[in-house]
């Protein structure tokens, strides 16, 4: 028997065996799809029904064929969405490493950054826009929670069911309130984008925005009408008054035949499901993805560099690198690539950029979107949609960032970091600009003529003004009370 241990596997082999993020995304999607499928099949086997009143019978008046369609289409879309989203994650994996691990030292700061982002503190600097987004976001999450609670109760045996009595009354009132908040936010967003039309929103409005807002509107309106027809169908019991929107709506249908009420209940319920199906279909291929990517980006904000500091250069005498800075997608880190899919296209970075305000060619939002366009177009693993719909005449033939981004844009930046500070989802725009500047300067000598003298002076004299190193202290010669310490002279002053 051999007494020596087997050699450790090479680092590359260990990295290949490790579960990759895109594989984890697919696994989560498959689990959610399977869980949804099982949650549809299980009640058909157990036949557990709520016996206490007031309560609500799930799928009351909905034929079995529609129920089967619901529990078939939704799981398939969940798995499909996970696969499509995993292709986006594979794009992030093209990036270079970036130390963003959660440690005991940074976890508190990361959670604080996450809370600040989710609570929309930056967005709320513009109180109207912040409130509008909050209404849509938290209203949607509340409605998702309402549906989840109903489904959980649906799976429970009779003795464990909880959605009855006062709990059901409170549930009904909360559900209608959440729907009202959500629908109010959606209507507000439609008016803001297509009636008020602020400049930073108007210049980037695409058909997908109409599809998203239309889908949200369909979900909200069809949900209330499905509830109203359901209440009318069961002859408007008094306890349903707690549904303070659905109950008054149901009174509009007094006098309709029972068969007609049932038919319209099924139609509006089906429209509500179609709205949710459209949401799942749009989620991985449109800007709706930021519902997942933005919170993740907020959480990963903390890093090991001070604000505004460039990434350190490697030791030029020891490094094996042949290029410096960023010229292709793979030169960015995975976090910088995640940024492009976390962008909400709100244009706040554009609105505070001093270069853009003075007519320079720089638009910080475009730097993020164009990087995402190149990343999506050069994906080797299949079709990936760009962060936002692009014009048909735009073609991208390689992974070069400079296919879409010009040197004039890069050199127009003043490095003020206003774009980073105002971004509601913590996208690091300046890092991308500085990395591309580094490539243009060091690899292509492509920089404004004004920088030529400064660069040569730094190379020769160690300062951008070309001052002789021996004259560095001359500024203090004429200052009273300032003593210049000569080499070897003991330092006796209290302050240096």
Number of C-alpha atoms within 10 A of each C-alpha: 3 5 5 6 6 7 6 8 8 8 8 8 10 10 10 9 8 8 9 13 14 21 16 14 20 21 16 15 23 20 15 18 23 16 13 19 19 13 16 19 14 13 15 10 8 11 12 16 18 22 13 14 12 17 19 18 11 13 14 13 16 17 10 10 8 15 13 13 10 18 17 15 14 19 21 17 17 22 21 19 21 24 20 20 20 22 24 26 21 18 23 25 19 17 19 15 12 12 12 14 11 15 9 8 8 15 15 12 16 19 16 15 21 22 15 17 22 20 15 17 14 18 24 16 13 11 12 13 17 17 17 21 20 20 23 23 18 17 23 21 14 19 20 13 13 17 12 12 14 17 15 13 18 25 20 16 14 15 11 10 17 19 23 18 14 14 12 20 19 14 19 23 17 18 22 22 18 22 23 18 21 28 22 17 25 25 16 19 19 17 12 17 17 13 11 12 14 11 11 16 17 15 10 14 16 14 9 16 18 14 15 19 17 18 20 23 20 20 25 23 17 22 21 23 23 22 21 27 29 26 23 26 24 14 13 18 11 9 16 21 16 18 23 15 20 24 25 16 18 21 15 12 15 13 9 11 11 13 10 13 22 18 16 18 25 21 17 22 25 19 19 22 20 17 22 17 19 19 19 17 15 18 20 24 20 19 23 20 18 21 14 13 19 25 18 17 25 24 23 21 18 21 14 9 10 8 10 14 10 13 12 7 10 11 9 8 6 7 9 9 9 6 12 18 21 23 21 18 26 19 22 23 20 21 21 24 26 22 25 28 29 25 26 22 22 16 22 22 24 22 18 16 23 18 20 18 13 9 10 15 17 24 23 26 23 18 22 25 22 21 28 26 26 24 29 22 18 19 19 12 10 12 13 21 21 22 26 23 18 15 8 6 6 8 13 16 9 15 19 19 23 16 16 16 18 13 17 13 18 23 21 18 22 12 16 13 18 19 25 20 18 20 22 25 29 25 27 21 23 23 19 20 22 21 20 24 22 22 18 20 17 13 15 9 11 14 17 12 8 8 12 12 13 16 17 15 17 14 12 13 14 15 15 16 13 16 14 12 10 7 8 9 9 9 8 12 10 8 8 7 7 10 11 12 12 8 6 6 8 8 10 8 8 5 5 9
